[in-house]
C-alpha cells in the first residue's frame, strides 16, 4: 500500500486545493487593497497575507496535525452541541447563504455585465442558471474533483489570469510611488489589510476543505494517519505559496493601475476590485479584454463553487445521516445558491459581513487549538475554556461590525478590551481562556 505521495500527486493536490480556495473574494479584495494602500502596500500586503494565506495554511495544518477527519471531528473536541451549531453555521456561511452565491454574482458582475448593458435581470438569471448547472454537474462527481479542478479548471484559470497580470505589470499605468494611501491604509495599513483578509473567507474555508483533501489523499492510497497528516500539510504549503504569489501580483497591479480609475475610486464608495479588474482589462485588451476577464472570473469562481458544494454536501451527509443522500444535498445547496445569487453582489457582501466577523475569530482559535492540541493532550477542558471566552469576544466583535443600535456596546467595549478597535478584540480573551483551561487540566478538572 502506498504511504507517500509522489511529486506529481502532491502537485495535483496542491493545485486542487489552490483551485478550491481561490475564488471571487481572492480576485477582488487584493486588487482594491493595492489601489487604496498605494505606497503603504508592503505593510498592507503583509496584513492580508497573514489572514488570507497564513491562517488558511494553519487551518490545513491543523486538520493534518490533529489527525482530524474534518471540521466535525475538530469542533467535536469542544462539545457535541458546539460541533453541530458551529459546523452548520460555518458551512452555511461559506456555502449556500453567502460564498457560493457570491461566486456566481461576482462572475456575472465582473465578467458578463459589461457585455450585456443595463438590462441585467434576465441575463443574470440565464447566466446563474448555466453557472450552477455546471457546478452541480461536477459536484455530483466528488471522486473526480482532483481531475476536474486540479487538472483542468485551475490550470485554465491560471492561464487567463496570468495573461492579464503580466501585461499590467509590464506596462503599468503609473508608478507605485505616485499612489497615496487612503481608506484606512493611511493610518493603519497592516491592520486594515489584516481585516481585508477576513473577507476572502479563506480562514473559514480552510476548515471546510480539510475533508476534501483528506479524502483525496486516501483515494490515492495513503491510509496511515501520520502519512495522511504529512501529505495534507505539504499540499497546504504548495497551494498557499501559489496563493501568496498571486495576491502579491494582483495587489501590485491594483496600485500600478490606479490612474485608470482614480476618479471612480474617490467618488464611488461602492467601487470594488471587480470594477477595477474590468477597467484594467478594457484598458489593455479592449473588448477582447472583457472576454478574457469573463472567462477568468467564471473559471475562478466556478471551481470554488464546486468545492464548496462538495464540502457542504459531504459534511451535512455526515451530520444528518439518513435524512438525504449526497446528490439531494448537492442539488438543494445548488438551488438555494442560485436563488440568493440573483439578489446582487453588493447585497450579498453586505449581508455576509456580520456572520463573517463573528465566525472568523472562533475559526482562528479552533485552528490554533488543533495545532497545539498534542501539547495539552487535546484535553476537552482546554478547548471549552478557550472557546467560551472567544465566543464572548466574538459577540462583542459582532456589535462593532453591525453598528447602529449596537454601537453603544461597541463604544463601551473599545474602552476596556485591548485591540478591539483593530478587529482583534478576541485575542486577549482567547489567551486567557487557554491559560484557564491549562490550569484546570493541571488540577485534574475534566469537562
C-alpha positions in Angstrom: 0.0 0.0 0.0 1.3 3.4 -1.0 2.1 5.6 2.1 3.7 8.5 0.4 2.6 10.8 -2.5 4.9 11.3 -5.4 5.8 14.7 -6.6 3.2 14.7 -9.3 0.4 13.6 -7.0 1.4 16.3 -4.4 1.4 19.0 -7.1 -2.0 17.9 -8.3 -3.5 18.0 -4.8 -1.8 21.4 -4.2 -3.3 22.6 -7.4 -6.7 21.3 -6.5 -6.6 22.9 -3.0 -5.5 26.2 -4.5 -8.3 26.0 -7.0 -10.8 25.4 -4.3 -9.6 28.3 -2.2 -9.0 30.9 -4.9 -12.5 32.3 -5.7 -14.4 35.5 -6.0 -13.0 37.4 -3.0 -9.5 36.3 -3.8 -9.6 38.3 -7.0 -11.4 41.4 -6.0 -10.1 42.2 -2.5 -6.3 42.2 -3.2 -6.9 44.4 -6.3 -8.7 47.1 -4.3 -6.2 46.7 -1.4 -3.4 47.7 -3.8 -5.4 50.6 -5.2 -6.1 52.0 -1.7 -2.8 51.1 0.0 -0.5 52.7 -2.6 2.9 53.4 -1.0 1.7 51.6 2.1 1.3 48.4 0.1 4.1 46.4 1.8 2.5 46.7 5.3 -1.0 46.2 3.9 0.1 43.2 1.9 1.7 41.6 5.0 -1.6 42.0 6.9 -3.6 40.5 4.0 -1.2 37.6 3.7 -1.5 36.8 7.4 -5.3 36.3 7.3 -5.7 35.3 3.7 -2.7 32.9 3.4 -1.2 32.3 6.8 -4.4 31.4 8.7 -5.8 29.2 5.9 -2.4 27.4 5.8 -2.7 26.9 9.6 -6.2 25.6 9.0 -5.0 22.9 6.7 -2.1 22.2 9.0 -4.5 21.9 12.0 -6.6 19.3 10.2 -3.4 17.3 9.4 -1.6 17.6 12.7 -4.6 16.9 14.8 -5.4 14.0 12.5 -9.0 15.1 12.3 -11.3 13.9 9.6 -12.5 17.5 9.1 -14.3 20.3 10.9 -16.8 17.9 12.5 -14.0 16.0 14.1 -12.1 19.1 15.2 -15.0 21.1 16.5 -16.3 17.9 18.3 -13.4 18.2 20.6 -15.2 21.2 22.3 -18.6 19.5 22.7 -21.3 17.9 20.6 -23.7 20.9 20.7 -20.9 23.2 19.7 -19.9 20.8 16.9 -23.4 20.9 15.3 -24.0 24.6 15.8 -20.6 25.8 14.7 -20.2 23.4 11.8 -23.7 24.2 10.4 -23.1 28.0 10.8 -19.7 27.9 9.1 -20.7 25.7 6.2 -23.9 27.7 5.6 -21.8 30.9 5.6 -19.2 29.7 3.1 -21.9 27.6 1.3 -25.4 28.4 0.1 -26.1 31.6 2.0 -23.1 33.7 1.1 -19.9 32.3 -0.5 -21.4 30.1 -3.3 -23.9 32.8 -4.4 -21.1 35.3 -4.3 -19.2 33.2 -6.8 -21.9 33.4 -9.4 -22.8 37.0 -8.6 -19.1 38.0 -9.0 -18.7 36.1 -12.2 -21.7 37.9 -13.7 -21.0 41.4 -12.3 -17.3 41.5 -13.3 -17.2 39.2 -16.4 -20.6 39.3 -18.0 -22.4 42.5 -17.0 -20.1 44.8 -19.0 -21.1 42.8 -22.1 -24.9 42.9 -21.7 -25.6 46.6 -20.9 -28.2 47.9 -18.5 -30.8 45.2 -18.8 -29.4 42.7 -16.4 -32.3 40.8 -14.8 -32.9 38.2 -17.5 -29.2 37.9 -18.4 -28.3 37.3 -14.8 -30.9 34.6 -14.4 -29.7 32.8 -17.5 -26.1 33.1 -16.6 -26.6 32.0 -13.0 -28.7 29.1 -14.2 -26.0 27.9 -16.6 -23.3 28.5 -14.0 -25.0 26.4 -11.3 -25.9 23.7 -13.8 -22.1 23.3 -14.5 -21.3 23.4 -10.7 -23.9 20.7 -9.9 -22.5 18.5 -12.8 -19.0 18.5 -11.3 -20.2 18.4 -7.7 -22.2 15.2 -8.3 -18.9 13.5 -9.1 -16.9 14.2 -5.9 -14.4 11.4 -6.6 -13.4 13.2 -9.8 -12.8 16.6 -8.1 -9.0 16.1 -8.3 -9.2 15.8 -12.1 -11.9 18.4 -12.7 -10.3 21.1 -10.5 -6.7 20.2 -10.2 -6.0 19.1 -13.8 -8.4 21.2 -15.9 -10.3 24.2 -14.4 -7.4 25.5 -12.2 -4.7 25.5 -15.0 -7.1 27.2 -17.4 -7.9 29.9 -14.8 -4.2 30.5 -14.2 -3.5 30.9 -17.9 -6.2 33.6 -18.2 -5.3 35.4 -15.0 -1.6 35.2 -15.9 -2.1 37.0 -19.3 -3.8 39.9 -17.5 -1.5 40.3 -14.6 1.7 40.0 -16.6 0.5 42.5 -19.2 -0.5 45.0 -16.5 2.8 44.6 -14.6 5.0 45.0 -17.7 3.1 48.2 -18.8 2.0 49.9 -15.6 -0.3 52.9 -15.9 1.5 54.7 -13.0 4.4 54.1 -10.6 3.6 52.8 -7.1 5.2 55.9 -5.6 2.5 58.1 -7.2 -0.3 56.5 -5.2 -1.0 57.9 -1.7 -2.7 55.6 0.9 -6.4 56.1 1.6 -9.4 54.3 3.2 -7.7 53.4 6.4 -4.4 52.4 4.8 -3.0 55.8 5.6 -3.2 55.3 9.3 -3.1 51.6 9.9 -2.1 49.7 6.7 -1.2 46.4 8.4 -4.5 46.1 10.4 -6.6 47.2 7.5 -5.0 44.6 5.3 -5.4 42.1 8.1 -9.2 42.6 8.3 -9.4 42.7 4.5 -8.1 39.1 4.5 -11.2 38.1 6.5 -13.4 39.0 3.6 -11.8 36.3 1.4 -13.5 33.7 3.6 -10.4 31.5 3.4 -10.0 31.3 7.2 -13.4 29.5 7.3 -12.8 27.6 4.1 -9.6 26.0 5.3 -11.6 24.1 7.9 -14.3 23.2 5.3 -11.9 22.0 2.6 -9.9 19.8 5.0 -12.4 16.9 4.5 -11.9 17.1 0.7 -8.1 17.0 1.0 -8.1 14.1 3.4 -10.5 12.0 1.3 -8.5 12.8 -1.9 -5.2 11.7 -0.3 -6.8 8.5 0.9 -8.1 7.8 -2.6 -4.5 7.9 -3.8 -3.7 5.0 -1.5 -2.3 6.8 1.6 -4.0 5.3 4.6 -1.7 5.6 7.6 -2.8 8.6 9.8 0.7 10.1 10.1 1.2 9.9 6.3 -2.2 11.4 5.7 -1.3 14.3 8.1 2.1 14.9 6.4 0.6 14.9 2.9 -2.1 17.3 4.0 0.4 19.8 5.4 2.6 19.5 2.2 -0.4 20.1 -0.1 -1.3 23.1 2.0 2.2 24.6 1.6 2.1 24.1 -2.2 -1.4 25.8 -2.6 -0.7 28.7 -0.2 2.6 29.5 -1.7 0.9 29.9 -5.1 -1.8 31.9 -3.4 0.7 34.4 -1.8 2.4 34.9 -5.2 -0.9 35.8 -7.0 -2.1 38.0 -4.1 1.2 40.0 -4.4 0.9 40.3 -8.1 -2.7 41.3 -8.0 -2.3 43.9 -5.3 0.7 45.4 -7.2 -1.4 45.6 -10.4 -4.1 47.4 -8.4 -1.7 50.0 -7.2 0.1 50.5 -10.5 -3.2 50.8 -12.4 -4.6 53.4 -10.0 -4.5 56.2 -12.6 -7.1 54.3 -14.7 -9.8 54.5 -12.1 -8.7 57.1 -9.6 -11.7 59.3 -10.1 -14.2 56.5 -9.7 -12.4 55.2 -6.7 -12.6 58.6 -5.0 -16.2 59.4 -5.9 -17.9 56.0 -5.6 -17.9 54.3 -2.1 -19.2 51.1 -3.7 -16.2 50.8 -6.1 -14.5 47.4 -5.6 -11.8 45.3 -7.0 -14.2 43.8 -9.6 -14.8 47.2 -11.1 -11.0 47.8 -11.1 -10.5 44.5 -12.9 -13.0 45.4 -15.6 -11.4 48.8 -16.3 -7.9 47.3 -16.4 -9.0 44.5 -18.8 -10.6 47.0 -21.1 -7.6 49.3 -21.0 -5.1 46.7 -22.0 -7.2 44.5 -24.3 -10.3 46.4 -25.3 -13.4 44.4 -25.9 -11.2 41.3 -26.1 -10.1 42.1 -22.5 -13.7 41.9 -21.4 -13.9 38.4 -22.9 -10.7 37.3 -21.2 -11.9 38.8 -17.9 -15.3 37.0 -18.2 -13.5 33.6 -18.8 -11.0 34.3 -16.0 -13.6 35.2 -13.4 -16.1 32.5 -14.4 -13.5 29.7 -14.2 -12.1 31.1 -10.9 -15.5 31.2 -9.2 -16.8 28.0 -10.7 -14.1 25.8 -9.4 -14.5 27.3 -5.9 -18.3 26.8 -6.0 -17.8 23.2 -7.0 -15.5 22.6 -4.0 -18.0 24.4 -1.6 -21.0 22.4 -2.8 -19.0 19.2 -2.5 -17.7 20.1 1.0 -21.1 21.2 2.3 -22.9 18.1 0.9 -20.4 15.7 2.4 -20.5 17.4 5.7 -24.3 17.6 6.0 -24.5 14.0 4.9 -22.3 13.1 7.9 -24.0 15.5 10.3 -27.5 14.2 9.5 -27.2 10.6 8.3 -30.3 9.1 6.7 -32.0 12.5 6.0 -30.9 12.8 2.4 -28.3 11.2 0.2 -25.4 13.1 -1.3 -27.0 14.0 -4.6 -30.0 15.5 -2.9 -27.9 17.6 -0.6 -25.8 18.9 -3.5 -29.0 19.7 -5.5 -30.5 21.5 -2.5 -27.4 23.6 -1.8 -27.1 24.5 -5.5 -30.7 25.5 -5.8 -30.5 27.8 -2.7 -27.3 29.3 -4.0 -28.9 30.0 -7.4 -31.8 31.9 -5.8 -29.6 34.0 -3.5 -27.0 34.8 -6.2 -29.7 36.8 -8.1 -30.1 39.4 -5.3 -26.8 41.0 -6.5 -23.2 41.1 -5.4 -23.2 44.2 -3.3 -26.2 42.9 -1.2 -24.5 39.5 -0.7 -21.3 41.2 0.5 -23.2 43.5 2.9 -25.3 40.7 4.4 -22.3 38.4 4.9 -20.2 40.8 6.9 -21.8 40.1 10.4 -21.6 36.4 10.1 -18.1 36.6 8.8 -16.7 38.7 11.6 -18.4 36.6 14.2 -17.2 33.2 12.8 -13.6 34.2 11.9 -12.3 34.6 15.5 -13.8 31.3 16.5 -12.3 29.6 13.5 -8.8 31.0 14.1 -9.0 29.9 17.8 -10.1 26.4 16.9 -7.4 26.2 14.3 -4.7 27.1 16.8 -6.1 24.7 19.4 -5.9 21.9 16.8 -2.3 22.7 16.1 -1.3 22.9 19.8 -3.6 20.1 20.8 -0.8 17.4 21.1 0.9 19.6 23.6 -2.0 19.5 26.1 -3.4 16.1 25.0 -6.4 17.7 23.3 -8.0 18.0 26.7 -11.6 19.0 26.3 -11.5 21.4 29.2 -8.8 23.5 27.4 -10.9 23.6 24.2 -14.0 24.6 26.1 -12.5 27.3 28.3 -10.8 28.9 25.3 -13.8 28.7 23.0 -16.2 30.1 25.7 -14.2 33.3 26.2 -13.6 33.6 22.5 -17.3 33.3 21.9 -17.9 36.2 24.3 -15.4 38.3 22.4 -16.9 37.3 19.0 -20.3 38.5 20.1 -18.7 41.9 21.1 -17.0 41.9 17.7 -20.4 41.4 16.1 -21.6 44.5 17.8 -18.7 46.5 16.3 -19.5 45.3 12.8 -23.3 45.7 13.0 -23.2 49.2 14.5 -26.5 51.1 14.7 -28.3 50.1 17.8 -25.3 48.0 18.9 -22.9 50.9 18.6 -23.1 51.8 22.4 -21.9 48.3 23.2 -19.1 48.7 20.7 -18.1 52.1 22.2 -18.2 50.6 25.7 -16.1 47.6 24.7 -13.5 49.7 23.0 -12.7 51.5 26.3 -11.5 48.3 28.1 -10.8 45.5 25.6 -7.3 45.7 24.1 -7.1 45.5 20.3 -10.9 45.7 19.9 -10.8 48.8 17.6 -8.4 46.8 15.3 -10.8 43.9 15.0 -8.6 41.8 17.2 -10.5 42.0 20.5 -10.8 38.2 20.6 -7.0 37.7 21.2 -6.8 38.5 24.9 -10.0 36.6 25.9 -8.9 33.6 23.9 -5.4 33.6 25.5 -7.0 34.0 28.9 -9.4 31.1 28.3 -6.4 28.9 27.1 -4.4 29.6 30.3 -7.5 28.9 32.5 -8.1 25.7 30.6 -4.5 24.6 31.2 -4.7 25.4 34.9 -7.9 23.4 35.3 -6.4 20.5 33.4 -3.4 20.6 35.7 -5.7 20.3 38.6 -7.4 17.3 37.1 -10.7 19.0 36.2 -12.4 17.3 33.3 -15.2 18.7 31.1 
